[in-house]
Amino acid sequence: MKTKICGLREKENIAAISGLKPDFLGFIFYEKSPRYVGKDFSVEAFSSLPSEIEKVGVFVNENVENVTAICRKFGFGFAQLHGDESPAFCQELAQNDIKIMKAFPIDGSFDFSVTEAYAGTCSYFLFDTKVEGFGGSGKSFNWSILEQYTGSTPFLLSGGLGLENITQSMKIQHPMLAGYDLNSKLETSPGVKDYEKVKTILNTIRKHAII
Ligand SMILES: O=C(O)c1ccccc1N[C@@H]1O[C@H](COP(=O)(O)O)[C@@H](O)[C@H]1O
């Protein structure tokens, strides 16, 4: 199972968490987020990052030019699109050699046929809890609705995953479940990840994955 730790911004914290070898690290470029990297964020912040960890820029309704420029500047292989980005937007971005994780806000009435137009363009979907606003809510959704997803694009489960519910989430049996996206439940403060919590949750996921 893939693991993504999202919402980091401080050099020492990035270095510490990267030592735990998640598959993806996410950096938030949405100014209204309490985890926004800030105007002074620089490539220096992750200069020690091993190359096997994929870097992900997280965007909300940003334009293609800005997403592309930021991904190139910071060497992000992936853009996580967490707003209302259209299939055409994703296609345009993919032409700039940026791999895409498209987030969808899930509630009990979500119609998974919406995802069909994005298949083929996105490397992963990200199923997050529908809330007012765009993400980082710390709230989980009723995972039973995932049974309705019959597409072939792998997805990361997202939304309020923490030590208290990760074991339960690993009972989800879905052929396209590729991993877990972990964020606000593992923080000492917004944008700063708790090393011990991240270590424990990654160990839990990895132990389960080899059983
Ligand atoms: O974390 C944020 O502040 C954020 C803001 C805007 C868009 C996405 C954001 N984070 C993403 O939200 C999900 C769920 O996070 P949580 O576990 O519920 O805190 C995750 O994919 C983050 O990448």
The ligand as an SDF file (V2000), in Angstrom:
LIG
                    3D

 23 24  0  0  0  0  0  0  0  0999 V2000
   -4.7910   20.1540    4.5050 O   0  0  0  0  0  0  0  0  0  0  0  0
   -5.3170   21.1560    4.0400 C   0  0  0  0  0  0  0  0  0  0  0  0
   -5.3680   22.1970    4.6980 O   0  0  0  0  0  0  0  0  0  0  0  0
   -5.8970   21.1660    2.6570 C   0  0  0  0  0  0  0  0  0  0  0  0
   -6.4250   22.3380    2.1750 C   0  0  0  0  0  0  0  0  0  0  0  0
   -6.9590   22.3910    0.9070 C   0  0  0  0  0  0  0  0  0  0  0  0
   -6.9710   21.2730    0.1210 C   0  0  0  0  0  0  0  0  0  0  0  0
   -6.4690   20.0680    0.5880 C   0  0  0  0  0  0  0  0  0  0  0  0
   -5.9280   19.9930    1.8520 C   0  0  0  0  0  0  0  0  0  0  0  0
   -5.4370   18.8060    2.3440 N   0  0  0  0  0  0  0  0  0  0  0  0
   -5.8320   17.5410    1.8640 C   0  0  0  0  0  0  0  0  0  0  0  0
   -7.0350   17.1530    2.4940 O   0  0  0  0  0  0  0  0  0  0  0  0
   -7.1140   15.7590    2.5600 C   0  0  0  0  0  0  0  0  0  0  0  0
   -7.6920   15.2870    3.8470 C   0  0  0  0  0  0  0  0  0  0  0  0
   -6.9870   15.7590    4.9460 O   0  0  0  0  0  0  0  0  0  0  0  0
   -7.3490   15.3360    6.4580 P   0  0  0  0  0  0  0  0  0  0  0  0
   -6.6900   14.0150    6.7100 O   0  0  0  0  0  0  0  0  0  0  0  0
   -8.8260   15.2220    6.5770 O   0  0  0  0  0  0  0  0  0  0  0  0
   -6.7670   16.3950    7.2910 O   0  0  0  0  0  0  0  0  0  0  0  0
   -5.7080   15.2440    2.2980 C   0  0  0  0  0  0  0  0  0  0  0  0
   -5.7680   14.6530    1.0200 O   0  0  0  0  0  0  0  0  0  0  0  0
   -4.8430   16.4450    2.1950 C   0  0  0  0  0  0  0  0  0  0  0  0
   -3.9380   16.2770    1.1420 O   0  0  0  0  0  0  0  0  0  0  0  0
  1  2  2  0
  2  3  1  0
  2  4  1  0
  4  5  1  0
  4  9  2  0
  5  6  2  0
  6  7  1  0
  7  8  2  0
  8  9  1  0
  9 10  1  0
 10 11  1  0
 11 12  1  0
 11 22  1  0
 12 13  1  0
 13 14  1  0
 13 20  1  0
 14 15  1  0
 15 16  1  0
 16 17  2  0
 16 18  1  0
 16 19  1  0
 20 21  1  0
 20 22  1  0
 22 23  1  0
M  END
$$$$
